[in-house]
Amino acid sequence: MPHAPLARSLRIDGAMSGLPQRARCALTMAMLVANSTVMAQALPTPVAAPAPGQETAEEKWLSFSNRAFSARWGWMILLDGLNMTQDAANQSQVGHVAAKGEPRADRLFLGGLVNFRQPWKYNIGVNFNGLDSDPGKKFSWMDLAVDIPLSSWLGSVNVGRQKVGVSQEWMLPGADWIFMERSGMANAFVPQRNIGLRLHRSLNHGRFTYSAGAFNDWFTQGRSLEANGTHYSGRVSYLPVDRNQGETLVSIATAVYYKQDVEGTLQFRSRPEANQAPYFVDTGAFAASHSTTSQFEVMAISGPTQVFGEWAFTPVDAPTVGNPLFQGGFAGISHFLTGEHRSFNRDDGYYGRFEPRSPFNFRHGGPGAWELSARYAYTDLTDAAITGGTMARATGAISWYPTRHWRFEFNYGYGVLDRDNARGHFNAFQARIQVGF
């Protein structure tokens, strides 16, 4: 006789046979997450793992400190593969997307403290862009910033190239994100990094945070300060629920991102959550003076289960094309079959890393950490006289973390693109091997 949850799944699968394909995909991913506790009961008793942030024996050679300063260097390699199937309508919209593997990121990091009376933090990150990149562009700066404490009531100011402090998706390091890529909405409206100043502070043991920044990288773009456009950001976050040493919490946040035009125009675009693919939604450059993106976030953690969502509205001041309003968002869920939960960064208000409870080991066994996730994302870049397209994608993901340093991940995404008076459909099969120290 089938196991009870399996039997229920078989009956539900029969009942879903009459539903549309997208509805069946969404319900199937939800059932995988909901029934995953059955698998967890069969796992061995976990053994102790290093606490988040605690160095293991093999990591100690990465650090150095003396009375004047401290330093820790690290590296991260992400190897990605994509195979996409498209119907004829989607190929007519964006062209054929060939299967491709690539080093998604080859990064070196250096960070630490300069031990003034109030220590300064510094952060340096460099990315290798691949052997096939243009001459002179094989390396690019990711981060080059110093965080300077101002006062106990004002907080500190981060100066240099940095993340702009908007959206959990962008604030969280990409290697720690639940899926291989951020949502299409995040890529469309807010840049990941810029050069400028950002004031930030946390209060009440990290239950409340605020951030405000101003950015303009004109001197790296070969433009004047005015022609390049200045960007401004602001964000506040709060934990209305914070229990069990972070195992149970709810985070709410809101943010705003104001972006001035670049030489009289603005452009919004996004890929289909696959870095090897071209832009699927794209407004093209159009005459505009500025845009204002307002974001609203919610995230909850209850033991091994996490739910999260975000929505953004972006009105654009562009009278010649009817002042369009663009928008988008996502909602998702993840669950650790092996019982882990993510930590929460109380300095800037976003969830962070975790440690496998029972790391994989050839001699002593241990399953590592296993995670199932699902997300639905939507991006709308069509309004008024602008027809950049609308894109929706449902994604399921499974990740195995043998240790804190390794990750193997598979994502499947089913998407719909409305653009150029056509509706196209695509399936994305994505895999990643990730290693970092």
One Martini backbone bead per residue (centre of mass of N, CA, C, O) as a GRO file, in nm:
protein
  437
    1MET     BB    1   0.095   0.036   0.023
    2PRO     BB    2   0.095   0.349  -0.002
    3HIS     BB    3   0.200   0.613   0.112
    4ALA     BB    4   0.003   0.856   0.219
    5PRO     BB    5   0.126   1.108   0.076
    6LEU     BB    6   0.152   0.962  -0.197
    7ALA     BB    7  -0.143   0.896  -0.238
    8ARG     BB    8  -0.240   1.187  -0.234
    9SER     BB    9  -0.070   1.278  -0.478
   10LEU     BB   10  -0.203   1.088  -0.684
   11ARG     BB   11  -0.488   1.202  -0.655
   12ILE     BB   12  -0.415   1.498  -0.722
   13ASP     BB   13  -0.296   1.445  -1.002
   14GLY     BB   14  -0.564   1.354  -1.123
   15ALA     BB   15  -0.717   1.623  -1.059
   16MET     BB   16  -0.505   1.808  -1.238
   17SER     BB   17  -0.543   1.716  -1.544
   18GLY     BB   18  -0.752   1.971  -1.612
   19LEU     BB   19  -0.537   2.172  -1.583
   20PRO     BB   20  -0.331   2.397  -1.645
   21GLN     BB   21   0.003   2.390  -1.674
   22ARG     BB   22   0.078   2.619  -1.470
   23ALA     BB   23  -0.096   2.513  -1.237
   24ARG     BB   24   0.042   2.237  -1.210
   25CYS     BB   25   0.326   2.343  -1.148
   26ALA     BB   26   0.258   2.504  -0.891
   27LEU     BB   27   0.130   2.268  -0.726
   28THR     BB   28   0.372   2.077  -0.734
   29MET     BB   29   0.575   2.260  -0.582
   30ALA     BB   30   0.406   2.289  -0.324
   31MET     BB   31   0.399   1.982  -0.253
   32LEU     BB   32   0.703   1.940  -0.217
   33VAL     BB   33   0.727   2.129   0.027
   34ALA     BB   34   0.494   2.022   0.214
   35ASN     BB   35   0.609   1.698   0.204
   36SER     BB   36   0.919   1.710   0.308
   37THR     BB   37   0.904   1.603   0.608
   38VAL     BB   38   0.912   1.303   0.540
   39MET     BB   39   1.212   1.297   0.461
   40ALA     BB   40   1.335   1.415   0.726
   41GLN     BB   41   1.272   1.158   0.910
   42ALA     BB   42   1.510   0.979   0.755
   43LEU     BB   43   1.729   1.130   0.880
   44PRO     BB   44   1.998   1.178   1.042
   45THR     BB   45   2.150   1.278   1.307
   46PRO     BB   46   2.282   1.561   1.370
   47VAL     BB   47   2.574   1.741   1.361
   48ALA     BB   48   2.795   1.955   1.443
   49ALA     BB   49   2.844   2.290   1.338
   50PRO     BB   50   2.958   2.565   1.251
   51ALA     BB   51   2.919   2.870   1.314
   52PRO     BB   52   2.832   3.147   1.187
   53GLY     BB   53   3.156   3.281   1.098
   54GLN     BB   54   3.318   3.042   1.179
   55GLU     BB   55   3.622   2.911   1.168
   56THR     BB   56   3.791   2.680   1.016
   57ALA     BB   57   4.082   2.519   0.980
   58GLU     BB   58   4.101   2.574   0.658
   59GLU     BB   59   4.050   2.907   0.704
   60LYS     BB   60   4.288   3.039   0.871
   61TRP     BB   61   4.478   3.110   0.617
   62LEU     BB   62   4.280   3.366   0.531
   63SER     BB   63   4.399   3.513   0.787
   64PHE     BB   64   4.476   3.845   0.939
   65SER     BB   65   4.641   3.995   1.237
   66ASN     BB   66   4.680   4.306   1.420
   67ARG     BB   67   4.693   4.612   1.571
   68ALA     BB   68   4.617   4.771   1.296
   69PHE     BB   69   4.496   4.508   1.135
   70SER     BB   70   4.266   4.326   0.927
   71ALA     BB   71   4.239   4.012   0.724
   72ARG     BB   72   4.023   3.867   0.460
   73TRP     BB   73   4.023   3.618   0.223
   74GLY     BB   74   3.847   3.527  -0.088
   75TRP     BB   75   3.652   3.287  -0.288
   76MET     BB   76   3.449   3.249  -0.601
   77ILE     BB   77   3.279   2.983  -0.786
   78LEU     BB   78   3.062   2.985  -1.083
   79LEU     BB   79   2.899   2.717  -1.259
   80ASP     BB   80   2.704   2.737  -1.557
   81GLY     BB   81   2.390   2.609  -1.700
   82LEU     BB   82   2.198   2.620  -2.022
   83ASN     BB   83   1.862   2.508  -2.127
   84MET     BB   84   1.642   2.612  -2.394
   85THR     BB   85   1.297   2.613  -2.467
   86GLN     BB   86   1.107   2.715  -2.766
   87ASP     BB   87   0.881   2.867  -2.926
   88ALA     BB   88   0.813   3.035  -3.209
   89ALA     BB   89   0.731   3.303  -3.075
   90ASN     BB   90   0.986   3.339  -2.896
   91GLN     BB   91   1.193   3.340  -3.129
   92SER     BB   92   1.071   3.596  -3.269
   93GLN     BB   93   1.132   3.788  -3.024
   94VAL     BB   94   1.461   3.680  -2.931
   95GLY     BB   95   1.549   3.429  -3.040
   96HIS     BB   96   1.782   3.193  -3.021
   97VAL     BB   97   1.870   2.992  -2.737
   98ALA     BB   98   2.156   2.866  -2.655
   99ALA     BB   99   2.339   2.644  -2.526
  100LYS     BB  100   2.519   2.710  -2.206
  101GLY     BB  101   2.838   2.754  -2.060
  102GLU     BB  102   2.964   2.923  -1.753
  103PRO     BB  103   3.136   3.154  -1.572
  104ARG     BB  104   2.953   3.343  -1.364
  105ALA     BB  105   3.192   3.347  -1.135
  106ASP     BB  106   3.519   3.510  -1.045
  107ARG     BB  107   3.609   3.571  -0.710
  108LEU     BB  108   3.765   3.830  -0.514
  109PHE     BB  109   3.837   3.888  -0.161
  110LEU     BB  110   3.869   4.180   0.070
  111GLY     BB  111   3.863   4.207   0.434
  112GLY     BB  112   3.821   4.442   0.723
  113LEU     BB  113   4.024   4.618   0.967
  114VAL     BB  114   4.084   4.945   1.095
  115ASN     BB  115   4.245   5.033   1.410
  116PHE     BB  116   4.090   5.251   1.528
  117ARG     BB  117   3.909   5.364   1.774
  118GLN     BB  118   3.705   5.342   1.531
  119PRO     BB  119   3.660   5.106   1.330
  120TRP     BB  120   3.729   5.028   0.999
  121LYS     BB  121   3.574   4.914   0.710
  122TYR     BB  122   3.667   4.688   0.444
  123ASN     BB  123   3.591   4.636   0.077
  124ILE     BB  124   3.704   4.394  -0.171
  125GLY     BB  125   3.609   4.334  -0.523
  126VAL     BB  126   3.679   4.086  -0.785
  127ASN     BB  127   3.614   4.014  -1.137
  128PHE     BB  128   3.628   3.754  -1.366
  129ASN     BB  129   3.513   3.771  -1.719
  130GLY     BB  130   3.693   3.611  -1.902
  131LEU     BB  131   3.866   3.515  -2.191
  132ASP     BB  132   3.624   3.645  -2.393
  133SER     BB  133   3.676   3.916  -2.316
  134ASP     BB  134   3.753   4.222  -2.345
  135PRO     BB  135   3.999   4.419  -2.372
  136GLY     BB  136   4.030   4.555  -2.043
  137LYS     BB  137   3.767   4.347  -1.923
  138LYS     BB  138   3.857   4.096  -1.741
  139PHE     BB  139   3.827   4.305  -1.508
  140SER     BB  140   3.616   4.390  -1.217
  141TRP     BB  141   3.458   4.587  -1.000
  142MET     BB  142   3.257   4.543  -0.719
  143ASP     BB  143   3.423   4.635  -0.457
  144LEU     BB  144   3.512   4.977  -0.307
  145ALA     BB  145   3.509   5.013   0.040
  146VAL     BB  146   3.430   5.224   0.332
  147ASP     BB  147   3.342   5.201   0.683
  148ILE     BB  148   3.235   5.484   0.880
  149PRO     BB  149   3.213   5.589   1.187
  150LEU     BB  150   3.026   5.843   1.358
  151SER     BB  151   2.782   5.749   1.562
  152SER     BB  152   2.555   5.607   1.779
  153TRP     BB  153   2.298   5.768   1.637
  154LEU     BB  154   2.382   5.762   1.316
  155GLY     BB  155   2.627   5.570   1.250
  156SER     BB  156   2.732   5.490   0.919
  157VAL     BB  157   2.958   5.530   0.632
  158ASN     BB  158   2.959   5.437   0.296
  159VAL     BB  159   3.248   5.443   0.073
  160GLY     BB  160   3.189   5.382  -0.267
  161ARG     BB  161   3.172   5.082  -0.407
  162GLN     BB  162   2.828   4.957  -0.396
  163LYS     BB  163   2.550   4.881  -0.264
  164VAL     BB  164   2.236   5.063  -0.258
  165GLY     BB  165   2.017   4.944  -0.034
  166VAL     BB  166   1.804   4.769  -0.218
  167SER     BB  167   1.675   4.495  -0.157
  168GLN     BB  168   1.728   4.174  -0.071
  169GLU     BB  169   1.829   4.064  -0.343
  170TRP     BB  170   2.077   4.271  -0.355
  171MET     BB  171   2.205   4.257  -0.065
  172LEU     BB  172   2.240   3.975  -0.116
  173PRO     BB  173   2.443   3.751  -0.197
  174GLY     BB  174   2.426   3.556  -0.474
  175ALA     BB  175   2.544   3.287  -0.337
  176ASP     BB  176   2.287   3.305  -0.109
  177TRP     BB  177   2.071   3.262  -0.288
  178ILE     BB  178   1.814   3.046  -0.357
  179PHE     BB  179   1.869   3.113  -0.646
  180MET     BB  180   2.051   3.163  -0.926
  181GLU     BB  181   1.851   3.407  -0.978
  182ARG     BB  182   1.712   3.686  -0.993
  183SER     BB  183   1.459   3.862  -1.054
  184GLY     BB  184   1.330   4.049  -1.306
  185MET     BB  185   1.256   4.296  -1.135
  186ALA     BB  186   1.533   4.365  -1.009
  187ASN     BB  187   1.682   4.414  -1.289
  188ALA     BB  188   1.495   4.650  -1.403
  189PHE     BB  189   1.507   4.896  -1.159
  190VAL     BB  190   1.785   4.808  -1.002
  191PRO     BB  191   2.094   4.846  -0.929
  192GLN     BB  192   2.343   4.693  -0.759
  193ARG     BB  193   2.568   4.917  -0.823
  194ASN     BB  194   2.763   5.201  -0.693
  195ILE     BB  195   2.885   5.534  -0.653
  196GLY     BB  196   2.913   5.643  -0.299
  197LEU     BB  197   2.682   5.715  -0.034
  198ARG     BB  198   2.596   5.533   0.287
  199LEU     BB  199   2.366   5.548   0.534
  200HIS     BB  200   2.374   5.340   0.842
  201ARG     BB  201   2.148   5.157   1.078
  202SER     BB  202   2.098   4.985   1.390
  203LEU     BB  203   1.829   4.878   1.613
  204ASN     BB  204   1.737   4.687   1.860
  205HIS     BB  205   1.911   4.436   1.777
  206GLY     BB  206   1.812   4.462   1.459
  207ARG     BB  207   1.495   4.534   1.427
  208PHE     BB  208   1.611   4.813   1.314
  209THR     BB  209   1.654   4.980   0.994
  210TYR     BB  210   1.865   5.214   0.806
  211SER     BB  211   1.887   5.384   0.474
  212ALA     BB  212   2.104   5.626   0.288
  213GLY     BB  213   2.164   5.739  -0.058
  214ALA     BB  214   2.430   5.850  -0.294
  215PHE     BB  215   2.482   5.837  -0.665
  216ASN     BB  216   2.783   5.871  -0.892
  217ASP     BB  217   2.972   5.745  -1.194
  218TRP     BB  218   3.091   5.958  -1.404
  219PHE     BB  219   3.415   5.902  -1.407
  220THR     BB  220   3.363   5.601  -1.541
  221GLN     BB  221   3.176   5.713  -1.807
  222GLY     BB  222   3.255   5.997  -1.942
  223ARG     BB  223   3.086   6.210  -1.778
  224SER     BB  224   2.900   6.424  -1.645
  225LEU     BB  225   2.732   6.468  -1.362
  226GLU     BB  226   2.460   6.550  -1.498
  227ALA     BB  227   2.446   6.341  -1.740
  228ASN     BB  228   2.452   6.075  -1.553
  229GLY     BB  229   2.307   6.088  -1.297
  230THR     BB  230   2.143   6.074  -0.994
  231HIS     BB  231   2.118   5.858  -0.711
  232TYR     BB  232   1.857   5.751  -0.473
  233SER     BB  233   1.832   5.601  -0.140
  234GLY     BB  234   1.586   5.407   0.066
  235ARG     BB  235   1.560   5.223   0.389
  236VAL     BB  236   1.335   5.014   0.587
  237SER     BB  237   1.336   4.792   0.877
  238TYR     BB  238   1.137   4.522   1.044
  239LEU     BB  239   1.078   4.314   1.350
  240PRO     BB  240   0.781   4.196   1.476
  241VAL     BB  241   0.929   3.910   1.473
  242ASP     BB  242   1.155   3.768   1.745
  243ARG     BB  243   1.251   3.432   1.785
  244ASN     BB  244   1.451   3.176   1.870
  245GLN     BB  245   1.722   3.291   1.766
  246GLY     BB  246   1.595   3.331   1.454
  247GLU     BB  247   1.383   3.089   1.385
  248THR     BB  248   1.163   3.327   1.442
  249LEU     BB  249   1.056   3.550   1.179
  250VAL     BB  250   0.965   3.894   1.078
  251SER     BB  251   0.998   4.088   0.775
  252ILE     BB  252   0.981   4.439   0.706
  253ALA     BB  253   0.988   4.653   0.403
  254THR     BB  254   1.099   4.973   0.264
  255ALA     BB  255   1.161   5.141  -0.058
  256VAL     BB  256   1.367   5.384  -0.246
  257TYR     BB  257   1.433   5.479  -0.605
  258TYR     BB  258   1.614   5.744  -0.752
  259LYS     BB  259   1.633   5.825  -1.112
  260GLN     BB  260   1.819   5.977  -1.331
  261ASP     BB  261   1.905   6.068  -1.619
  262VAL     BB  262   2.086   5.973  -1.925
  263GLU     BB  263   2.114   6.201  -2.147
  264GLY     BB  264   1.773   6.212  -2.146
  265THR     BB  265   1.751   5.898  -2.062
  266LEU     BB  266   1.577   5.579  -2.035
  267GLN     BB  267   1.614   5.224  -1.920
  268PHE     BB  268   1.439   4.900  -1.930
  269ARG     BB  269   1.552   4.565  -1.827
  270SER     BB  270   1.535   4.190  -1.876
  271ARG     BB  271   1.593   3.881  -1.795
  272PRO     BB  272   1.496   3.521  -1.764
  273GLU     BB  273   1.676   3.424  -1.522
  274ALA     BB  274   1.930   3.420  -1.740
  275ASN     BB  275   2.251   3.506  -1.817
  276GLN     BB  276   2.271   3.368  -2.119
  277ALA     BB  277   2.046   3.549  -2.196
  278PRO     BB  278   1.865   3.771  -2.326
  279TYR     BB  279   1.661   4.028  -2.345
  280PHE     BB  280   1.306   4.011  -2.305
  281VAL     BB  281   1.276   4.290  -2.164
  282ASP     BB  282   1.244   4.618  -2.344
  283THR     BB  283   1.222   4.968  -2.385
  284GLY     BB  284   1.437   5.127  -2.441
  285ALA     BB  285   1.533   5.431  -2.519
  286PHE     BB  286   1.387   5.722  -2.353
  287ALA     BB  287   1.242   6.010  -2.288
  288ALA     BB  288   1.361   6.134  -1.965
  289SER     BB  289   1.413   6.244  -1.620
  290HIS     BB  290   1.270   6.020  -1.420
  291SER     BB  291   1.261   5.777  -1.148
  292THR     BB  292   1.038   5.589  -0.905
  293THR     BB  293   1.106   5.335  -0.677
  294SER     BB  294   0.875   5.124  -0.503
  295GLN     BB  295   0.918   4.909  -0.216
  296PHE     BB  296   0.788   4.582  -0.095
  297GLU     BB  297   0.852   4.375   0.195
  298VAL     BB  298   0.850   4.014   0.282
  299MET     BB  299   0.958   3.797   0.563
  300ALA     BB  300   0.965   3.445   0.674
  301ILE     BB  301   1.069   3.243   0.963
  302SER     BB  302   1.014   2.877   1.029
  303GLY     BB  303   1.265   2.738   1.058
  304PRO     BB  304   1.293   2.562   0.753
  305THR     BB  305   1.086   2.788   0.670
  306GLN     BB  306   1.041   3.015   0.382
  307VAL     BB  307   0.899   3.335   0.313
  308PHE     BB  308   0.856   3.554   0.016
  309GLY     BB  309   0.829   3.912  -0.090
  310GLU     BB  310   0.780   4.147  -0.377
  311TRP     BB  311   0.709   4.497  -0.470
  312ALA     BB  312   0.706   4.722  -0.767
  313PHE     BB  313   0.705   5.075  -0.846
  314THR     BB  314   0.755   5.268  -1.174
  315PRO     BB  315   0.747   5.584  -1.226
  316VAL     BB  316   0.771   5.800  -1.521
  317ASP     BB  317   0.916   6.100  -1.635
  318ALA     BB  318   0.744   6.098  -1.968
  319PRO     BB  319   0.552   6.287  -2.163
  320THR     BB  320   0.607   6.179  -2.466
  321VAL     BB  321   0.498   5.865  -2.346
  322GLY     BB  322   0.282   5.901  -2.090
  323ASN     BB  323   0.393   5.824  -1.816
  324PRO     BB  324   0.491   5.550  -1.721
  325LEU     BB  325   0.402   5.231  -1.548
  326PHE     BB  326   0.600   5.016  -1.372
  327GLN     BB  327   0.612   4.655  -1.277
  328GLY     BB  328   0.678   4.416  -0.998
  329GLY     BB  329   0.735   4.066  -0.878
  330PHE     BB  330   0.738   3.830  -0.591
  331ALA     BB  331   0.695   3.476  -0.483
  332GLY     BB  332   0.799   3.250  -0.207
  333ILE     BB  333   0.951   2.921  -0.121
  334SER     BB  334   1.129   2.743   0.145
  335HIS     BB  335   1.289   2.412   0.226
  336PHE     BB  336   1.446   2.217   0.471
  337LEU     BB  337   1.490   1.880   0.495
  338THR     BB  338   1.739   1.912   0.731
  339GLY     BB  339   1.653   2.182   0.932
  340GLU     BB  340   1.744   2.444   0.848
  341HIS     BB  341   1.840   2.799   0.883
  342ARG     BB  342   1.853   3.120   0.828
  343SER     BB  343   2.001   3.399   0.877
  344PHE     BB  344   2.029   3.743   1.014
  345ASN     BB  345   2.099   4.066   0.911
  346ARG     BB  346   2.124   4.330   1.157
  347ASP     BB  347   2.259   4.572   0.998
  348ASP     BB  348   2.057   4.561   0.707
  349GLY     BB  349   1.803   4.367   0.674
  350TYR     BB  350   1.883   4.047   0.598
  351TYR     BB  351   1.921   3.747   0.485
  352GLY     BB  352   2.148   3.468   0.513
  353ARG     BB  353   2.332   3.234   0.621
  354PHE     BB  354   2.435   2.885   0.661
  355GLU     BB  355   2.455   2.559   0.824
  356PRO     BB  356   2.512   2.247   0.808
  357ARG     BB  357   2.430   2.011   1.042
  358SER     BB  358   2.539   1.759   0.840
  359PRO     BB  359   2.805   1.719   0.694
  360PHE     BB  360   2.962   1.596   0.440
  361ASN     BB  361   3.133   1.267   0.466
  362PHE     BB  362   3.315   0.995   0.370
  363ARG     BB  363   3.360   0.872   0.668
  364HIS     BB  364   3.080   0.995   0.842
  365GLY     BB  365   2.888   1.122   0.670
  366GLY     BB  366   2.615   1.291   0.583
  367PRO     BB  367   2.382   1.500   0.394
  368GLY     BB  368   2.376   1.774   0.450
  369ALA     BB  369   2.195   2.013   0.257
  370TRP     BB  370   1.840   2.040   0.176
  371GLU     BB  371   1.658   2.226  -0.089
  372LEU     BB  372   1.333   2.362  -0.147
  373SER     BB  373   1.193   2.565  -0.423
  374ALA     BB  374   0.968   2.852  -0.496
  375ARG     BB  375   0.873   3.078  -0.778
  376TYR     BB  376   0.704   3.389  -0.863
  377ALA     BB  377   0.742   3.609  -1.152
  378TYR     BB  378   0.695   3.967  -1.242
  379THR     BB  379   0.712   4.176  -1.551
  380ASP     BB  380   0.625   4.527  -1.638
  381LEU     BB  381   0.706   4.717  -1.959
  382THR     BB  382   0.395   4.811  -2.018
  383ASP     BB  383   0.307   5.155  -2.106
  384ALA     BB  384   0.150   5.344  -2.286
  385ALA     BB  385   0.403   5.394  -2.537
  386ILE     BB  386   0.531   5.142  -2.399
  387THR     BB  387   0.673   4.809  -2.532
  388GLY     BB  388   0.863   4.596  -2.343
  389GLY     BB  389   0.692   4.396  -2.185
  390THR     BB  390   0.586   4.078  -2.047
  391MET     BB  391   0.692   3.868  -1.759
  392ALA     BB  392   0.665   3.519  -1.666
  393ARG     BB  393   0.786   3.307  -1.383
  394ALA     BB  394   0.825   2.965  -1.291
  395THR     BB  395   1.014   2.824  -1.009
  396GLY     BB  396   1.224   2.544  -0.948
  397ALA     BB  397   1.429   2.415  -0.665
  398ILE     BB  398   1.742   2.235  -0.605
  399SER     BB  399   1.964   2.192  -0.315
  400TRP     BB  400   2.311   2.106  -0.243
  401TYR     BB  401   2.500   2.113   0.078
  402PRO     BB  402   2.763   1.951   0.186
  403THR     BB  403   2.887   2.229   0.266
  404ARG     BB  404   2.976   2.559   0.323
  405HIS     BB  405   3.140   2.555   0.023
  406TRP     BB  406   2.913   2.386  -0.123
  407ARG     BB  407   2.713   2.379  -0.443
  408PHE     BB  408   2.416   2.218  -0.581
  409GLU     BB  409   2.208   2.321  -0.866
  410PHE     BB  410   1.854   2.319  -0.970
  411ASN     BB  411   1.662   2.475  -1.236
  412TYR     BB  412   1.313   2.536  -1.316
  413GLY     BB  413   1.153   2.717  -1.595
  414TYR     BB  414   0.838   2.879  -1.665
  415GLY     BB  415   0.752   3.094  -1.946
  416VAL     BB  416   0.605   3.423  -2.032
  417LEU     BB  417   0.586   3.629  -2.337
  418ASP     BB  418   0.476   3.967  -2.392
  419ARG     BB  419   0.547   4.063  -2.733
  420ASP     BB  420   0.498   4.187  -3.036
  421ASN     BB  421   0.204   4.066  -3.060
  422ALA     BB  422   0.297   3.819  -2.867
  423ARG     BB  423   0.306   3.472  -2.737
  424GLY     BB  424   0.556   3.327  -2.544
  425HIS     BB  425   0.740   3.018  -2.472
  426PHE     BB  426   0.942   2.877  -2.195
  427ASN     BB  427   1.225   2.663  -2.102
  428ALA     BB  428   1.437   2.633  -1.807
  429PHE     BB  429   1.760   2.474  -1.770
  430GLN     BB  430   1.948   2.479  -1.461
  431ALA     BB  431   2.299   2.481  -1.353
  432ARG     BB  432   2.516   2.449  -1.048
  433ILE     BB  433   2.856   2.516  -0.944
  434GLN     BB  434   2.978   2.580  -0.606
  435VAL     BB  435   3.271   2.758  -0.473
  436GLY     BB  436   3.390   2.867  -0.138
  437PHE     BB  437   3.597   3.091   0.109
   0.00000   0.00000   0.00000
